[in-house]
Amino acid sequence: MFIRSNPRFSRPHPRRLGAALLSLALVLPAPLVAQDSAAPAGPAEPSQTTAAARPGLFDILTLDRISTAAMQMVMSSARLFADIRYGQVSLDPLAARMTLLDLDIRPYLPGLPPGACIVTAGRVTIAGQPLDRPEAMRLRMSLDDMELGLGCLPAEARALVMGVGLDRLTMPRADIGLRYDYASGGAIIDLAGDLDNVAAIEAFVDADYISFRVDPATEEPQMALELNAAHVTLDDRGAWTMAQRLMPPDMRAPEALQALVAGAVAEMLDEANGIDAAQLSEAQQRFAAEAGAAARGFAEGNRRVVLATGIARPPFRIDEDSAAEFQPLFDALAPVAGHHAPRLDRVIPVAELRAALETDALPDNALELGRAMLTGVGAPRNLTSGLNLLAQASRQGNAEAAFLVAEALAADDPETAYGHAMRAAAAAYPGALAVLDRAERGTPFARMMAMQADASPAGPDPALYGSVLEMRRAARGFLTGTGRYRSYRAAWYWAAMAAAAGDASGAAMRDEITELMRLRGDAAAWAAEAASLDNGVLRDWIDKDLPAQLK
């Protein structure tokens, strides 16, 4: 769906109240007048059908029209703070994706005349989590052909940029991404941008948990972050050449630059410590020395600088208490400076990759190799080879390999994923149960029952007959698929046995299975299974004289 902006309404009224009312007036009629995304741009020829038809409520309340109205409301509200113009907008509400073309933003900055700061982008794409994949939240913003006017910079920075000969900052491409897992509360944030003729910047934050809460005493929001790792990488694209224009000749020598940077960092850390800290800590002294060495290497030709955390036992919780004193916080984060990012996963040697791909035998490090090729971290991404290695490791009982295969295939090949997910969930691997349920929803009833039977081929365990508690535990384990391979037949059998002995939980589990099958649409097929199982329960109850064993 494409919407073209109206230049007459691009600039809001100077008074914010008036601008808000104008925005509201523009937005409210939007669902009533917006054209369908598939309709032609020009006016349609009247016909008897269109002339007689009166739009109904559900003709108006479509996802396209609602999303269009929401976008227009957001844009109108944003125009209270900046002049915003764009050429076209494309909305895909099902994919949670919006693309703006020819974007021009001129924010209202205090102390600056209108239009002093100009930000433009040829294309801006904002992509969220598709509506059919609600398990996690993903948000990515990509900007192409972005330009930032020098009027947007503080006076000091503006003078510095102008001093090196630039009249604007251009970025051919910039990406910002967020992945948030609802179950764990963790998130990964990544940023990458190429500042034309200056530098390429990459940043990465891995948080184990993000906490939002309100202090009951002050009613103020508080945020805490349990940090696993973070790093920032800077690659030279001309910044060093520009910087040399502003440096005295004697400071361009590697040794002089090393001493200058190490001293400046040490002084900065000393000031941050405050008067209560007598001297720099060991971690701070090391970091100052590393920063100086990195500066020297930069001057000698290694044009990459990396700043990264070195947390000893992640995650480390950053909150108001831990951030109250700078030196303990710095020591806990243990930042390092150098030319290479710390490896979250080690890079696989080429010889090991070649051996794994050219031989049929499963290597000892199949999990590591398969994970690297599946994720593209540590080795080039190759889904076929990675999944092949991980599937073999899964069949040999590796729970993590089973989980990785199941997670990768749950959406597109749920039947194959189901067997691996059962294996991972039975081993209580974190997150496997959710993947098992997701894969099960896409697996036909007959195939699901067959795979469950193959996973648990043995008959009832005689040791369970003497205790209602053990029957109940077995039924729950088979039903959930944790601790045991999921088997609805086995779960029903033991739940029925426990229910016959008067256990209310056993009866509730039978009802739970019945309702689950009804919601799957397999009530009739399961009714036949349940009737057969009930016959077996009655037979075994009598043959084994269960009442006598349970007394």
Stockholm file with secondary structure:
# STOCKHOLM 1.0

chainA/1-551         MFIRSNPRFSRPHPRRLGAALLSLALVLPAPLVAQDSAAPAGPAEPSQTTAAARPGLFDILTLDRISTAAMQMVMSSARLFADIRYGQVSLDPLAARMTLLDLDIRPYLPGLPPGACIVTAGRVTIAGQPLDRPEAMRLRMSLDDMELGLGCLPAEARALVMGVGLDRLTMPRADIGLRYDYASGGAIIDLAGDLDNVAAIEAFVDADYISFRVDPATEEPQMALELNAAHVTLDDRGAWTMAQRLMPPDMRAPEALQALVAGAVAEMLDEANGIDAAQLSEAQQRFAAEAGAAARGFAEGNRRVVLATGIARPPFRIDEDSAAEFQPLFDALAPVAGHHAPRLDRVIPVAELRAALETDALPDNALELGRAMLTGVGAPRNLTSGLNLLAQASRQGNAEAAFLVAEALAADDPETAYGHAMRAAAAAYPGALAVLDRAERGTPFARMMAMQADASPAGPDPALYGSVLEMRRAARGFLTGTGRYRSYRAAWYWAAMAAAAGDASGAAMRDEITELMRLRGDAAAWAAEAASLDNGVLRDWIDKDLPAQLK
#=GR chainA/1-551 SS CEEECCGGGSSCCSSHHHHHHHHHHHHTTHHHHCCCTTSCSSCCCCCHHHHHCCCCHHHHSCHHHHHHHHHHHHHHHHTTTEEEECSEEEEETTTTEEEEEEEEEEECCTTSCTTSSCEEEEEEEEECCCTTCTTEEEEEEEEEEEEEEGGGSCHHHHHHHHHTTCSEEEEEEEEEEEEEETTTCCEEEEEEEEETTTEEEEEEEEEEEEEEEECTTTCCEEEEEEEEEEEEEEEESSHHHHHHHHSCGGGSSHHHHHHHHHHHHHHHHHHHHCTTCCSCCHHHHHHHHHHHHHHHHHHTTCCEEEEECCCSSSCEEESTTTTSSHHHHHHHHCCEEESSCCCSSCCCCHHHHHHHHHCSSCCTTHHHHHHHHHHTSSSCCCHHHHHHHHHHHHHTTCHHHHHHHHHHHTTTCHHHHHHHHHHHHHTTCTTHHHHHHHHHHTSCHHHHHHHHHHHCCSCCCGGGTTCHHHHHHHHHHHHHTSSSCCCHHHHHHHHHHHHHTTCHHHHHHHHHHHHHHHHHTCHHHHHHHHHHHHHHHHHHHHHTTHHHHHC
#=GC SS_cons         CEEECCGGGSSCCSSHHHHHHHHHHHHTTHHHHCCCTTSCSSCCCCCHHHHHCCCCHHHHSCHHHHHHHHHHHHHHHHTTTEEEECSEEEEETTTTEEEEEEEEEEECCTTSCTTSSCEEEEEEEEECCCTTCTTEEEEEEEEEEEEEEGGGSCHHHHHHHHHTTCSEEEEEEEEEEEEEETTTCCEEEEEEEEETTTEEEEEEEEEEEEEEEECTTTCCEEEEEEEEEEEEEEEESSHHHHHHHHSCGGGSSHHHHHHHHHHHHHHHHHHHHCTTCCSCCHHHHHHHHHHHHHHHHHHTTCCEEEEECCCSSSCEEESTTTTSSHHHHHHHHCCEEESSCCCSSCCCCHHHHHHHHHCSSCCTTHHHHHHHHHHTSSSCCCHHHHHHHHHHHHHTTCHHHHHHHHHHHTTTCHHHHHHHHHHHHHTTCTTHHHHHHHHHHTSCHHHHHHHHHHHCCSCCCGGGTTCHHHHHHHHHHHHHTSSSCCCHHHHHHHHHHHHHTTCHHHHHHHHHHHHHHHHHTCHHHHHHHHHHHHHHHHHHHHHTTHHHHHC
//
